[in-house]
Amino acid sequence: MRNRGFGIACAALWLLQGAALAGGAQALTLADLAGGGSFSTGPLTFDDFAISVAGDLSTQLDDYAVQVLADGFRVSGPLSALMGESGTLLISYDVSAPSDVIDGASLVAPGVAIGTGAQAWVGESLLDGANLLGSLFVFDIAGVGSSPADSVGFAPISHVEVAKSVHLGSGLFSALTVVDQRFFVVPEPLTLLLLVAGLLGLAASGRQRSASSG
C-alpha cells in the first residue's frame, strides 16, 4: 500500500507540473467554444464546437483551458481519474481554410495510468463530409503500454470535421496533462520559394567552403 500511495503522489505531482507547463492565463475555455466561440490561427479557422462530458470528469466546461497554437490548439484541465472513477469528454468541431491547404493532422496527449484497469486515451476521426480521412489514437493503458503521439496525412483539402473522445479510467490513478491537436498545412507558394532559395544558398555556401579548403 505504501508503494501505491507513493505512485499516486508522484502521478499527482507530474500532473500538476504538466498543468503548469501548459502555461499561464488562458483566453479561452471549452465553455467559450461550446457557447458558440471560434478562433483562427494562421490560415485555419476552428468553429462549430459541440462538447459534452460523461462520468466522473468535471462537467464545468470553464474548468478546461484552451490554448491557441500556431497550427492548432491545446486543451488542459481536470483530466484525471482516481480510485475507480472514469469519465469521457466528447468534442466535435470543424476546421476550415480559404483553399486546399490542410493535408494532415497530429495528436499528442502524454498520459499516466497506474493500477489494474487504469487507462488514459484519446481517439478521434477526421472526416470530409461522409469520407473518412483518417483516425488518430494515443494512449497509456496499464498492462498494455503507451503511445503519446499519432499523426496522419491526406490529400490537401479546405475543410475537416473532427470527432474526438477523451477517456480516463482508473485503476488507482490515470491522467492526461494536455491534449494537443495540430494540423499540417501546405506551404504557401512564396514561403515554399523562400525555403527552396534558402536551401540552394546553403548548398552553394557548402560547395564554396569545400573548394576553399581543397
MIDRENSE-860798 format. One line per 10 residues: number of its first residue (from 1); their letters; for each residue x, y, z of N, C-alpha, C. Coordinates in Angstrom, 2 decimals, decimal comma. Layout:
N
NUM> A> X:Y:Z:X:Y:Z:X:Y:Z ~ ...
This chain:
214
1> MRNRGFGIAC> 0,84:-1,21:0,00:0,00:0,00:0,00:0,87:1,27:0,00 ~ 2,05:1,16:0,70:2,93:2,32:0,75:3,43:2,66:-0,65 ~ 3,79:1,62:-1,43:4,26:1,85:-2,80:3,17:2,45:-3,67 ~ 1,94:1,97:-3,48:0,82:2,51:-4,25:0,61:3,99:-3,93 ~ 0,66:4,33:-2,63:0,48:5,73:-2,24:1,57:6,61:-2,81 ~ 2,80:6,09:-2,81:3,90:6,86:-3,38:3,69:7,07:-4,87 ~ 3,19:6,02:-5,57:2,94:6,14:-7,00:1,88:7,17:-7,32 ~ 0,82:7,19:-6,51:-0,25:8,16:-6,73:0,27:9,57:-6,47 ~ 1,08:9,74:-5,41:1,63:11,06:-5,11:2,51:11,55:-6,26 ~ 3,35:10,66:-6,80:4,22:11,04:-7,92:3,40:11,42:-9,14
11> AALWLLQGAA> 2,33:10,63:-9,40:1,49:10,92:-10,55:0,79:12,26:-10,39 ~ 0,32:12,55:-9,18:-0,34:13,83:-8,95:0,63:14,99:-9,15 ~ 1,88:14,81:-8,67:2,89:15,85:-8,86:3,18:16,06:-10,34 ~ 3,27:14,94:-11,07:3,50:15,00:-12,53:2,38:15,76:-13,22 ~ 1,16:15,51:-12,79:0,01:16,19:-13,38:0,06:17,69:-13,11 ~ 0,40:18,08:-11,89:0,48:19,49:-11,56:1,59:20,19:-12,34 ~ 2,73:19,51:-12,50:3,82:20,08:-13,27:3,43:20,27:-14,72 ~ 2,72:19,29:-15,28:2,28:19,40:-16,66:1,30:20,53:-16,85 ~ 0,41:20,70:-15,89:-0,56:21,80:-15,97:0,15:23,14:-15,92 ~ 1,21:23,23:-15,11:1,97:24,48:-15,05:2,66:24,76:-16,37
21> LAGGAQALTL> 3,18:23,72:-17,01:3,84:23,89:-18,30:2,85:24,31:-19,37 ~ 1,59:23,91:-19,21:0,58:24,30:-20,19:0,44:25,81:-20,20 ~ 0,84:26,43:-19,07:1,08:27,87:-19,09:-0,07:28,74:-18,69 ~ 0,26:29,76:-17,94:-0,43:30,97:-17,57:-1,90:31,08:-17,86 ~ -2,34:32,31:-17,88:-3,74:32,62:-18,10:-4,14:32,28:-19,52 ~ -5,31:31,68:-19,63:-5,81:31,26:-20,93:-6,96:32,18:-21,33 ~ -6,98:32,52:-22,61:-8,02:33,43:-23,09:-9,31:32,68:-23,38 ~ -9,22:31,37:-23,58:-10,39:30,59:-23,95:-10,55:29,39:-23,02 ~ -11,80:28,92:-22,93:-12,08:27,65:-22,26:-13,04:26,85:-23,15 ~ -13,25:25,60:-22,79:-14,22:24,79:-23,53:-15,62:25,36:-23,41
31> ADLAGGGSFS> -15,90:26,06:-22,32:-17,22:26,69:-22,16:-17,42:27,75:-23,24 ~ -16,37:28,54:-23,53:-16,45:29,56:-24,58:-16,77:28,92:-25,93 ~ -16,07:27,82:-26,23:-16,26:27,18:-27,53:-17,63:26,51:-27,62 ~ -18,06:25,87:-26,53:-19,37:25,23:-26,53:-20,49:26,27:-26,66 ~ -20,21:27,50:-26,23:-21,20:28,57:-26,32:-21,23:29,27:-27,66 ~ -20,56:28,73:-28,64:-20,57:29,32:-29,98:-19,28:30,02:-30,36 ~ -18,26:29,92:-29,50:-16,99:30,57:-29,79:-16,22:29,90:-30,90 ~ -15,31:30,63:-31,50:-14,43:30,11:-32,54:-13,11:30,86:-32,46 ~ -12,11:30,38:-33,19:-10,82:31,08:-33,22:-10,11:30,72:-34,52 ~ -9,15:31,55:-34,88:-8,35:31,33:-36,08:-6,88:31,38:-35,72
41> TGPLTFDDFA> -6,08:30,60:-36,42:-4,64:30,64:-36,27:-4,03:30,31:-37,63 ~ -3,17:31,19:-38,12:-2,66:31,01:-39,48:-3,82:31,01:-40,46 ~ -3,83:30,07:-41,42:-4,94:30,01:-42,38:-6,13:29,21:-41,86 ~ -6,04:28,68:-40,64:-7,06:27,76:-40,13:-8,07:28,47:-39,24 ~ -9,35:28,09:-39,41:-10,42:28,56:-38,54:-11,09:27,36:-37,89 ~ -11,26:27,40:-36,57:-11,88:26,33:-35,80:-13,23:26,83:-35,28 ~ -14,30:26,11:-35,63:-15,63:26,54:-35,18:-16,59:25,37:-35,11 ~ -17,86:25,70:-34,85:-18,94:24,71:-34,75:-18,62:23,63:-33,72 ~ -18,22:24,05:-32,52:-17,88:23,10:-31,45:-19,14:22,54:-30,79 ~ -19,10:21,25:-30,52:-20,11:20,58:-29,69:-19,35:19,77:-28,65
51> ISVAGDLSTQ> -19,66:19,98:-27,35:-18,86:19,40:-26,28:-19,79:18,82:-25,21 ~ -19,47:17,62:-24,73:-20,24:17,03:-23,64:-19,32:16,20:-22,76 ~ -19,75:15,99:-21,51:-18,96:15,24:-20,54:-19,84:14,16:-19,93 ~ -19,28:12,96:-19,80:-20,00:11,86:-19,16:-19,12:11,25:-18,08 ~ -19,74:10,72:-17,03:-18,99:10,05:-15,98:-18,49:11,00:-14,91 ~ -17,30:10,72:-14,38:-16,79:11,42:-13,21:-15,93:12,64:-13,51 ~ -15,70:12,97:-14,78:-14,94:14,17:-15,11:-15,78:15,41:-14,80 ~ -15,11:16,53:-14,60:-15,81:17,78:-14,30:-16,73:18,17:-15,44 ~ -17,97:18,49:-15,11:-18,93:18,95:-16,12:-18,88:20,47:-16,31 ~ -18,04:21,14:-15,51:-17,89:22,60:-15,64:-16,88:22,87:-16,76
61> LDDYAVQVLA> -17,39:23,19:-17,95:-16,51:23,33:-19,11:-15,54:24,49:-18,99 ~ -15,84:25,47:-18,11:-14,87:26,56:-17,94:-13,68:26,13:-17,09 ~ -13,68:24,88:-16,58:-12,51:24,33:-15,90:-11,42:23,94:-16,89 ~ -11,79:23,75:-18,16:-10,86:23,25:-19,17:-10,32:24,41:-20,01 ~ -9,02:24,69:-19,86:-8,41:25,79:-20,59:-8,08:25,38:-22,02 ~ -8,18:26,33:-22,93:-7,85:26,13:-24,34:-6,78:27,13:-24,73 ~ -5,66:26,63:-25,20:-4,55:27,49:-25,63:-4,42:27,37:-27,15 ~ -4,49:28,50:-27,85:-4,35:28,50:-29,30:-2,88:28,37:-29,67 ~ -2,57:27,42:-30,54:-1,21:27,19:-31,01:-1,06:27,72:-32,43 ~ 0,15:27,72:-32,93:0,39:28,25:-34,28:-0,31:27,43:-35,34
71> DGFRVSGPLS> -0,57:26,15:-35,06:-1,18:25,27:-36,05:-2,30:24,41:-35,48 ~ -2,89:24,85:-34,37:-3,96:24,08:-33,75:-4,30:24,62:-32,38 ~ -4,56:23,72:-31,44:-4,90:24,16:-30,08:-4,61:23,07:-29,07 ~ -4,53:23,48:-27,80:-4,25:22,59:-26,68:-5,37:22,70:-25,66 ~ -5,81:21,56:-25,14:-6,80:21,51:-24,06:-6,10:20,99:-22,81 ~ -6,29:21,66:-21,70:-5,76:21,19:-20,42:-6,82:21,45:-19,36 ~ -6,69:20,76:-18,24:-7,69:20,94:-17,20:-7,79:19,73:-16,30 ~ -8,93:19,50:-15,67:-9,07:18,40:-14,71:-9,25:17,05:-15,40 ~ -8,27:16,66:-16,22:-8,35:15,40:-16,96:-7,66:14,30:-16,16 ~ -8,32:13,84:-15,09:-7,76:12,79:-14,25:-8,88:11,99:-13,60
81> ALMGESGTLL> -8,54:10,76:-13,21:-9,49:9,88:-12,52:-8,74:9,16:-11,41 ~ -9,41:8,96:-10,28:-8,77:8,40:-9,09:-9,65:7,33:-8,46 ~ -9,03:6,21:-8,09:-9,68:5,15:-7,31:-11,02:4,72:-7,88 ~ -10,99:4,21:-9,11:-12,19:3,63:-9,71:-13,06:4,59:-10,48 ~ -12,74:5,87:-10,48:-13,51:6,83:-11,27:-13,27:6,61:-12,76 ~ -14,19:7,10:-13,57:-14,00:7,07:-15,02:-14,87:8,15:-15,64 ~ -14,45:8,61:-16,80:-15,23:9,63:-17,48:-14,74:9,86:-18,89 ~ -15,59:10,47:-19,70:-15,28:10,71:-21,11:-15,68:12,12:-21,50 ~ -14,78:12,80:-22,18:-15,03:14,14:-22,72:-15,16:13,99:-24,24 ~ -16,30:14,39:-24,79:-16,56:14,29:-26,23:-16,52:15,69:-26,84
91> ISYDVSAPSD> -15,71:15,84:-27,89:-15,57:17,14:-28,56:-15,65:16,93:-30,07 ~ -16,50:17,69:-30,72:-16,52:17,70:-32,19:-16,43:19,14:-32,66 ~ -15,80:19,35:-33,83:-15,63:20,70:-34,36:-15,22:20,63:-35,82 ~ -15,26:21,78:-36,47:-14,85:21,89:-37,87:-13,57:22,71:-37,97 ~ -12,75:22,36:-38,94:-11,54:23,12:-39,26:-11,62:23,50:-40,73 ~ -11,45:24,77:-41,05:-11,55:25,21:-42,44:-10,41:26,16:-42,79 ~ -10,12:26,24:-44,10:-9,08:27,12:-44,63:-9,60:27,72:-45,93 ~ -9,05:28,86:-46,39:-9,54:29,51:-47,61:-9,35:28,68:-48,86 ~ -8,39:27,75:-48,84:-8,14:26,92:-50,03:-7,66:25,54:-49,57 ~ -7,37:24,66:-50,51:-6,98:23,29:-50,19:-5,54:23,24:-49,68
101> VIDGASLVAP> -5,37:23,53:-48,40:-4,02:23,55:-47,82:-3,86:22,60:-46,63 ~ -4,95:22,04:-46,11:-4,87:21,13:-44,96:-4,55:19,73:-45,48 ~ -3,39:19,19:-45,11:-3,02:17,88:-45,66:-2,59:16,88:-44,59 ~ -3,02:17,09:-43,35:-2,72:16,12:-42,31:-2,99:16,67:-40,93 ~ -2,87:15,82:-39,94:-3,12:16,22:-38,55:-2,29:15,37:-37,62 ~ -2,04:15,89:-36,42:-1,35:15,13:-35,39:-2,06:15,30:-34,06 ~ -1,87:14,32:-33,19:-2,47:14,31:-31,87:-1,38:13,93:-30,89 ~ -1,21:14,72:-29,82:-0,24:14,44:-28,77:-0,93:14,57:-27,43 ~ -0,88:13,51:-26,62:-1,53:13,52:-25,30:-0,77:12,60:-24,36 ~ 0,27:13,12:-23,69:1,02:12,30:-22,73:0,11:11,90:-21,57
111> GVAIGTGAQA> 0,12:10,62:-21,23:-0,77:10,14:-20,17:-0,02:9,37:-19,12 ~ -0,71:9,08:-18,03:-0,18:8,20:-16,99:-1,33:7,31:-16,52 ~ -1,04:6,03:-16,33:-2,05:5,08:-15,87:-1,41:4,15:-14,84 ~ -1,97:4,13:-13,63:-1,40:3,35:-12,53:-2,48:2,43:-11,96 ~ -2,18:1,14:-11,92:-3,10:0,19:-11,32:-3,90:-0,58:-12,34 ~ -4,34:-1,76:-11,98:-5,10:-2,62:-12,87:-6,36:-1,91:-13,37 ~ -6,52:-1,90:-14,68:-7,70:-1,27:-15,28:-7,55:0,20:-15,57 ~ -6,43:0,80:-15,17:-6,23:2,23:-15,41:-5,96:2,49:-16,88 ~ -6,57:3,52:-17,43:-6,36:3,87:-18,83:-6,61:5,35:-19,06 ~ -5,80:5,90:-19,94:-5,94:7,29:-20,35:-5,72:7,31:-21,86
121> WVGESLLDGA> -6,74:7,66:-22,63:-6,57:7,63:-24,08:-7,41:8,70:-24,76 ~ -6,98:9,06:-25,98:-7,71:9,99:-26,82:-7,79:9,37:-28,21 ~ -8,99:9,31:-28,75:-9,19:8,81:-30,10:-10,04:9,78:-30,89 ~ -9,75:9,89:-32,18:-10,55:10,80:-32,99:-10,63:10,33:-34,44 ~ -11,72:10,74:-35,09:-11,92:10,50:-36,51:-11,88:11,83:-37,24 ~ -11,23:11,86:-38,39:-11,14:13,04:-39,24:-11,94:12,77:-40,50 ~ -12,90:13,63:-40,79:-13,81:13,39:-41,91:-13,90:14,59:-42,84 ~ -14,17:14,30:-44,10:-14,51:15,31:-45,09:-15,89:14,95:-45,61 ~ -16,92:15,48:-44,94:-18,28:15,05:-45,24:-18,46:13,61:-44,79 ~ -18,86:12,73:-45,73:-19,06:11,32:-45,40:-17,79:10,50:-45,55
131> NLLGSLFVFD> -16,70:11,12:-45,99:-15,46:10,40:-46,25:-14,53:10,45:-45,04 ~ -14,08:9,28:-44,61:-13,13:9,19:-43,50:-11,73:9,46:-44,03 ~ -11,10:10,52:-43,53:-9,75:10,88:-43,95:-8,70:10,10:-43,17 ~ -9,01:9,75:-41,94:-8,07:9,01:-41,10:-8,52:9,02:-39,66 ~ -7,85:8,21:-38,85:-8,14:8,12:-37,42:-6,84:8,26:-36,64 ~ -6,93:8,89:-35,47:-5,77:9,06:-34,60:-6,09:8,48:-33,23 ~ -5,08:7,85:-32,60:-5,30:7,23:-31,29:-4,01:7,30:-30,49 ~ -4,07:7,89:-29,31:-2,93:7,92:-28,38:-3,42:7,38:-27,04 ~ -2,50:6,74:-26,28:-2,98:6,05:-25,08:-1,86:5,79:-24,10 ~ -2,28:5,60:-22,85:-1,47:4,98:-21,80:-2,42:4,06:-21,05
141> IAGVGSSPAD> -2,23:2,77:-21,20:-3,12:1,77:-20,58:-2,28:0,82:-19,76 ~ -2,59:0,71:-18,48:-1,82:-0,15:-17,57:-1,82:-1,58:-18,08 ~ -0,64:-2,17:-18,16:-0,51:-3,55:-18,61:-0,47:-3,71:-20,11 ~ -0,72:-2,63:-20,85:-0,71:-2,68:-22,31:0,47:-1,89:-22,86 ~ 0,64:-0,67:-22,39:1,71:0,19:-22,86:1,22:1,59:-23,13 ~ 2,05:2,37:-23,82:1,66:3,75:-24,09:2,19:4,19:-25,45 ~ 1,47:5,11:-26,06:1,87:5,76:-27,30:1,32:7,18:-27,23 ~ 2,16:8,17:-26,91:1,64:9,52:-26,65:1,38:10,36:-27,89 ~ 1,76:9,88:-29,09:1,60:10,72:-30,28:1,18:9,87:-31,48 ~ 0,39:10,49:-32,36:-0,04:9,83:-33,59:-0,27:10,91:-34,65
151> SVGFAPISHV> -0,13:10,56:-35,92:-0,36:11,52:-36,99:-0,87:10,82:-38,23 ~ -1,46:11,59:-39,14:-1,99:11,05:-40,39:-1,90:12,13:-41,46 ~ -1,67:11,72:-42,69:-1,65:12,65:-43,81:-2,72:12,29:-44,82 ~ -3,14:13,26:-45,62:-4,15:13,02:-46,66:-4,00:14,09:-47,74 ~ -4,71:13,90:-48,85:-4,64:14,86:-49,95:-5,16:16,21:-49,47 ~ -4,54:17,32:-49,91:-4,93:18,65:-49,42:-6,41:18,96:-49,64 ~ -7,05:19,48:-48,58:-8,45:19,87:-48,63:-8,62:21,17:-47,87 ~ -9,82:21,74:-47,92:-10,06:23,02:-47,25:-10,96:22,89:-46,02 ~ -11,45:21,67:-45,74:-12,40:21,52:-44,63:-12,25:20,13:-44,00 ~ -12,17:20,09:-42,68:-12,07:18,83:-41,94:-13,04:18,86:-40,77
161> EVAKSVHLGS> -13,78:17,78:-40,58:-14,64:17,62:-39,42:-13,96:16,64:-38,46 ~ -13,91:17,00:-37,18:-13,21:16,19:-36,18:-14,19:15,74:-35,11 ~ -14,14:14,45:-34,77:-14,91:13,89:-33,66:-13,94:13,23:-32,70 ~ -13,79:13,80:-31,50:-12,74:13,38:-30,56:-13,36:12,85:-29,27 ~ -12,77:11,75:-28,75:-13,15:11,21:-27,45:-11,93:11,19:-26,54 ~ -12,06:11,78:-25,36:-11,00:11,77:-24,35:-11,51:10,94:-23,18 ~ -10,84:9,81:-22,90:-11,35:8,90:-21,87:-10,31:8,65:-20,79 ~ -10,79:8,64:-19,55:-9,95:8,33:-18,40:-10,67:7,33:-17,50 ~ -9,93:6,34:-17,04:-10,50:5,36:-16,12:-9,42:4,85:-15,18 ~ -9,74:4,58:-13,94:-8,76:4,02:-13,01:-9,44:2,85:-12,28
171> GLFSALTVVD> -8,69:1,83:-11,99:-7,33:1,78:-11,51:-7,17:2,57:-10,25 ~ -5,92:2,83:-9,98:-5,55:3,72:-8,89:-5,59:5,18:-9,34 ~ -4,98:5,43:-10,51:-4,90:6,81:-10,96:-4,64:6,84:-12,45 ~ -5,29:7,77:-13,16:-5,00:7,99:-14,57:-5,16:9,47:-14,86 ~ -4,37:9,97:-15,82:-4,43:11,40:-16,11:-3,85:11,69:-17,48 ~ -4,29:12,82:-18,03:-3,72:13,41:-19,24:-3,42:14,87:-18,91 ~ -2,16:15,28:-19,02:-1,85:16,68:-18,68:-2,40:17,62:-19,74 ~ -2,16:17,31:-21,01:-2,64:18,15:-22,10:-3,07:17,26:-23,27 ~ -3,92:17,82:-24,12:-4,29:17,18:-25,38:-4,01:18,19:-26,48 ~ -2,99:17,93:-27,27:-2,59:18,85:-28,34:-3,13:18,37:-29,68
181> QRFFVVPEPL> -3,84:19,24:-30,38:-4,34:18,96:-31,73:-3,67:19,93:-32,70 ~ -2,97:19,39:-33,68:-2,31:20,22:-34,68:-2,66:19,75:-36,08 ~ -2,56:20,67:-37,04:-2,85:20,35:-38,43:-1,68:20,73:-39,32 ~ -1,41:19,89:-40,30:-0,35:20,17:-41,27:-0,94:21,01:-42,39 ~ -0,21:22,02:-42,79:-0,68:22,94:-43,82:0,34:23,02:-44,95 ~ -0,11:22,89:-46,19:0,76:23,01:-47,36:1,35:24,42:-47,37 ~ 2,67:24,58:-47,50:3,26:25,92:-47,52:2,73:26,75:-48,68 ~ 2,52:28,04:-48,42:2,12:28,95:-49,50:3,25:29,05:-50,52 ~ 2,94:29,35:-51,79:3,98:29,39:-52,83:5,17:30,28:-52,48 ~ 4,92:31,47:-51,89:6,02:32,36:-51,55:6,89:31,74:-50,46
191> TLLLLVAGLL> 6,25:31,14:-49,45:7,01:30,50:-48,38:7,85:29,36:-48,92 ~ 7,26:28,57:-49,83:7,98:27,46:-50,42:9,16:27,97:-51,25 ~ 8,95:29,06:-51,99:10,02:29,63:-52,80:11,17:30,10:-51,92 ~ 10,85:30,76:-50,81:11,90:31,22:-49,89:12,65:30,04:-49,27 ~ 11,92:28,97:-48,96:12,56:27,79:-48,39:13,53:27,18:-49,39 ~ 13,10:27,04:-50,65:13,97:26,47:-51,69:15,20:27,35:-51,89 ~ 14,98:28,68:-51,93:16,09:29,60:-52,10:17,09:29,48:-50,96 ~ 16,58:29,33:-49,75:17,46:29,17:-48,60:18,28:27,89:-48,68 ~ 17,64:26,79:-49,09:18,35:25,52:-49,22:19,42:25,60:-50,30 ~ 19,09:26,26:-51,43:20,09:26,43:-52,50:21,27:27,27:-52,02
201> GLAASGRQRS> 20,98:28,31:-51,22:22,04:29,14:-50,68:22,96:28,36:-49,77 ~ 22,38:27,50:-48,92:23,19:26,68:-48,03:24,06:25,71:-48,82 ~ 23,49:25,13:-49,88:24,25:24,20:-50,70:25,42:24,91:-51,39 ~ 25,15:26,11:-51,92:26,22:26,88:-52,58:27,32:27,26:-51,60 ~ 26,92:27,65:-50,39:27,90:28,01:-49,36:28,76:26,83:-48,99 ~ 28,14:25,65:-48,91:28,88:24,44:-48,59:29,90:24,10:-49,66 ~ 29,52:24,29:-50,93:30,45:23,99:-52,03:31,64:24,96:-52,02 ~ 31,35:26,24:-51,69:32,44:27,23:-51,64:33,43:26,90:-50,54 ~ 32,94:26,47:-49,38:33,82:26,11:-48,29:34,67:24,90:-48,64 ~ 34,05:23,94:-49,34:34,78:22,74:-49,74:35,88:23,09:-50,72
211> ASSG> 35,57:24,02:-51,68:36,55:24,41:-52,69:37,73:25,15:-52,06 ~ 37,43:26,05:-51,08:38,49:26,83:-50,45:39,38:25,96:-49,56 ~ 38,80:24,95:-48,93:39,59:24,06:-48,08:40,44:23,12:-48,90 ~ 40,00:22,87:-50,19:40,78:21,99:-51,06:41,98:22,72:-51,61
